Amino acid sequence: MNNINKNKCIVCGKTHENGIIISGKKICRNCEMNLIGCKSNTDFYKYYLSCIKKNVTPHILKNNYETSEYL
């Protein structure tokens, strides 16, 4: 994987150098701040949550399955 893909935000799809990484998936600083600042009953919050679930959850489940073979 090249650096461009590593810096691509899972929410907005833009390439950024700053932000957070959750299980190898990037959320840019702008999206992070928007998520922190929005109310949980808004469509924005639901959209962010769906992006995180879609991109991070399968990655976590896959890693847990792969490591469970060694337990």
Backbone as a chain_set.jsonl record, in Angstrom:
{"seq": "MNNINKNKCIVCGKTHENGIIISGKKICRNCEMNLIGCKSNTDFYKYYLSCIKKNVTPHILKNNYETSEYL", "coords": {"N": [[0.858, -1.182, 0.0], [0.579, 2.178, -0.839], [1.728, 5.466, 0.28], [-0.241, 7.359, -0.281], [-2.739, 6.037, -0.138], [-2.662, 5.311, 2.549], [-3.003, 7.744, 3.779], [-5.537, 8.497, 3.13], [-8.685, 9.579, 3.998], [-11.267, 7.788, 5.65], [-13.768, 8.797, 5.835], [-14.231, 11.293, 4.387], [-12.71, 10.831, 2.153], [-10.603, 12.275, 1.202], [-7.108, 13.096, 0.831], [-4.942, 13.427, 3.487], [-2.454, 14.605, 5.758], [-2.648, 14.788, 8.484], [-4.449, 13.629, 11.411], [-6.321, 10.866, 12.83], [-5.594, 7.386, 13.363], [-7.248, 4.398, 13.202], [-7.076, 1.114, 13.799], [-5.447, 0.907, 11.517], [-6.828, 2.44, 9.696], [-7.548, 5.623, 8.389], [-8.748, 8.702, 9.753], [-9.287, 11.922, 8.935], [-8.169, 15.052, 10.344], [-10.061, 17.118, 10.054], [-12.519, 15.73, 9.692], [-12.517, 14.297, 12.05], [-12.777, 16.379, 13.943], [-15.258, 17.398, 13.153], [-16.881, 15.217, 13.759], [-16.552, 15.032, 16.536], [-17.725, 17.421, 17.266], [-20.421, 17.24, 16.538], [-23.902, 16.568, 17.175], [-25.34, 13.556, 18.502], [-27.747, 12.801, 17.427], [-27.976, 13.56, 14.811], [-27.951, 13.56, 11.177], [-25.384, 13.786, 10.16], [-23.764, 12.676, 12.171], [-24.673, 10.025, 12.113], [-23.86, 9.339, 9.551], [-21.03, 9.542, 9.758], [-20.615, 7.552, 11.655], [-21.487, 5.293, 10.233], [-19.544, 5.206, 8.225], [-17.266, 4.652, 9.728], [-17.966, 2.176, 10.867], [-18.23, 0.64, 8.525], [-15.64, 0.665, 7.461], [-13.763, 0.146, 9.514], [-14.662, -1.876, 11.321], [-14.833, -4.436, 9.86], [-12.097, -4.833, 9.435], [-11.09, -5.072, 12.036], [-12.469, -7.365, 12.897], [-11.443, -9.241, 11.09], [-8.73, -9.27, 11.814], [-8.947, -10.214, 14.45], [-9.948, -12.775, 13.984], [-7.841, -13.935, 12.55], [-5.78, -13.887, 14.45], [-6.856, -15.493, 16.406], [-6.371, -18.082, 15.707], [-3.94, -18.682, 16.725], [-4.189, -18.797, 19.41]], "CA": [[0.0, 0.0, 0.0], [1.413, 3.374, -0.894], [1.429, 6.497, 1.271], [-1.475, 8.066, -0.613], [-3.847, 5.281, 0.43], [-2.568, 5.356, 4.0], [-3.438, 9.054, 4.238], [-6.879, 8.763, 2.627], [-9.681, 9.555, 5.068], [-12.365, 6.854, 5.396], [-15.034, 9.531, 5.865], [-14.359, 12.241, 3.273], [-11.991, 10.308, 0.999], [-9.508, 13.162, 0.807], [-5.786, 12.752, 1.336], [-4.472, 14.355, 4.517], [-1.307, 14.155, 6.547], [-2.957, 14.785, 9.911], [-5.665, 12.932, 11.789], [-6.132, 9.697, 13.688], [-5.61, 6.094, 12.689], [-7.903, 3.363, 13.999], [-6.849, -0.187, 13.147], [-4.855, 1.116, 10.207], [-7.705, 3.261, 8.856], [-7.332, 7.039, 8.698], [-9.794, 9.721, 9.814], [-8.559, 13.189, 8.905], [-8.421, 15.965, 11.459], [-11.32, 17.836, 9.814], [-13.636, 14.826, 9.977], [-12.453, 14.012, 13.483], [-13.334, 17.525, 14.662], [-16.691, 17.439, 12.842], [-17.519, 14.144, 14.514], [-16.545, 15.414, 17.951], [-18.598, 18.571, 17.476], [-21.823, 17.097, 16.136], [-24.828, 15.887, 18.088], [-25.51, 12.152, 18.122], [-29.038, 12.561, 16.774], [-27.965, 14.197, 13.489], [-27.582, 12.732, 10.026], [-23.923, 13.817, 10.052], [-23.235, 11.694, 13.116], [-25.002, 8.695, 11.592], [-22.999, 9.113, 8.387], [-19.684, 9.268, 10.258], [-20.659, 6.25, 12.303], [-21.567, 4.247, 9.206], [-18.223, 5.132, 7.576], [-16.352, 3.979, 10.651], [-18.373, 0.765, 10.934], [-17.97, -0.009, 7.24], [-14.213, 0.583, 7.166], [-12.93, -0.299, 10.631], [-15.154, -3.108, 11.93], [-14.362, -5.654, 9.172], [-10.655, -4.947, 9.643], [-10.901, -5.573, 13.399], [-12.948, -8.744, 12.93], [-10.492, -10.061, 10.342], [-7.527, -9.423, 12.634], [-9.273, -11.076, 15.582], [-10.067, -14.139, 13.477], [-6.51, -14.423, 12.192], [-4.974, -14.109, 15.651], [-7.457, -16.528, 17.246], [-5.786, -19.362, 15.32], [-2.714, -18.885, 17.488], [-4.493, -18.821, 20.847]], "C": [[0.896, 1.235, 0.0], [0.945, 4.418, 0.116], [0.139, 7.244, 0.987], [-2.67, 7.344, -0.003], [-3.837, 5.308, 1.947], [-3.11, 6.67, 4.545], [-4.84, 9.414, 3.77], [-7.899, 8.558, 3.75], [-10.835, 8.618, 4.702], [-13.724, 7.549, 5.394], [-15.183, 10.403, 4.626], [-13.632, 11.782, 2.012], [-10.838, 11.17, 0.531], [-8.204, 12.693, 1.438], [-5.309, 13.834, 2.287], [-3.278, 13.755, 5.241], [-1.657, 14.032, 8.03], [-4.267, 14.056, 10.176], [-5.353, 11.761, 12.702], [-6.202, 8.43, 12.841], [-6.209, 5.083, 13.659], [-7.779, 2.061, 13.229], [-6.364, -0.022, 11.713], [-5.685, 1.962, 9.258], [-7.654, 4.7, 9.341], [-8.634, 7.832, 8.757], [-9.066, 11.054, 9.917], [-8.989, 14.086, 10.068], [-9.745, 16.715, 11.281], [-12.526, 16.966, 10.157], [-13.683, 14.458, 11.457], [-13.111, 15.145, 14.274], [-14.835, 17.674, 14.387], [-17.454, 16.389, 13.637], [-17.617, 14.499, 15.993], [-17.57, 16.509, 18.223], [-20.064, 18.364, 17.143], [-22.633, 16.317, 17.175], [-25.095, 14.473, 17.579], [-26.837, 11.858, 17.43], [-29.115, 13.189, 15.379], [-27.598, 13.2, 12.394], [-26.07, 12.692, 9.838], [-23.306, 12.749, 10.949], [-23.474, 10.273, 12.6], [-24.132, 8.349, 10.389], [-21.573, 8.765, 8.827], [-19.618, 7.877, 10.874], [-20.702, 5.12, 11.276], [-20.236, 4.097, 8.467], [-17.232, 4.373, 8.447], [-16.69, 2.493, 10.725], [-17.998, 0.018, 9.663], [-16.479, -0.257, 7.016], [-13.365, -0.016, 8.278], [-13.371, -1.655, 11.168], [-14.7, -4.364, 11.185], [-12.87, -5.9, 9.376], [-10.364, -5.528, 11.027], [-11.321, -7.04, 13.482], [-11.981, -9.685, 12.217], [-9.24, -10.313, 11.174], [-7.786, -10.328, 13.829], [-9.37, -12.529, 15.147], [-8.693, -14.724, 13.186], [-5.673, -14.718, 13.427], [-5.558, -15.195, 16.535], [-6.916, -17.914, 16.899], [-4.569, -19.697, 16.175], [-2.96, -18.957, 18.985], [-4.691, -20.23, 21.35]], "O": [[1.861, 1.311, 0.761], [-0.11, 4.267, 0.733], [-0.514, 7.719, 1.917], [-3.533, 7.987, 0.594], [-4.898, 5.325, 2.571], [-3.624, 6.707, 5.663], [-5.289, 10.538, 3.996], [-7.958, 7.494, 4.366], [-11.325, 8.65, 3.573], [-14.723, 6.952, 4.993], [-16.159, 10.266, 3.89], [-13.905, 12.285, 0.922], [-10.164, 10.828, -0.441], [-8.201, 11.985, 2.445], [-5.276, 15.013, 1.937], [-3.128, 12.535, 5.317], [-1.031, 13.256, 8.752], [-5.09, 13.888, 9.277], [-4.267, 11.672, 13.275], [-6.787, 8.41, 11.758], [-5.741, 4.931, 14.787], [-8.318, 1.926, 12.13], [-6.816, -0.725, 10.808], [-5.277, 2.179, 8.116], [-7.71, 4.969, 10.541], [-9.515, 7.656, 7.915], [-8.318, 11.29, 10.866], [-10.039, 13.886, 10.679], [-10.471, 16.924, 12.253], [-13.447, 17.418, 10.837], [-14.759, 14.325, 12.04], [-13.911, 14.892, 15.175], [-15.596, 18.035, 15.284], [-18.551, 16.651, 14.129], [-18.653, 14.285, 16.622], [-18.206, 16.526, 19.277], [-20.882, 19.235, 17.437], [-22.094, 15.518, 17.941], [-25.077, 14.225, 16.373], [-27.022, 10.763, 16.898], [-30.206, 13.333, 14.828], [-27.017, 12.147, 12.654], [-25.529, 11.676, 9.402], [-22.422, 12.006, 10.521], [-22.58, 9.428, 12.649], [-23.717, 7.202, 10.226], [-20.982, 7.807, 8.327], [-18.674, 7.124, 10.636], [-20.025, 4.105, 11.438], [-19.843, 2.983, 8.12], [-16.457, 3.554, 7.955], [-15.799, 1.647, 10.652], [-17.505, -1.109, 9.722], [-16.099, -1.278, 6.444], [-12.338, -0.633, 7.996], [-12.525, -2.506, 11.443], [-14.216, -5.293, 11.831], [-12.434, -7.046, 9.478], [-9.488, -6.381, 11.171], [-10.614, -7.861, 14.067], [-11.73, -10.795, 12.686], [-8.747, -11.439, 11.233], [-6.925, -11.133, 14.187], [-8.92, -13.422, 15.865], [-8.413, -15.871, 13.534], [-4.932, -15.7, 13.449], [-4.833, -15.774, 17.345], [-6.998, -18.827, 17.72], [-4.214, -20.866, 16.328], [-2.02, -19.159, 19.753], [-4.954, -20.431, 22.536]]}, "num_chains": 1, "name": "protein.A"}
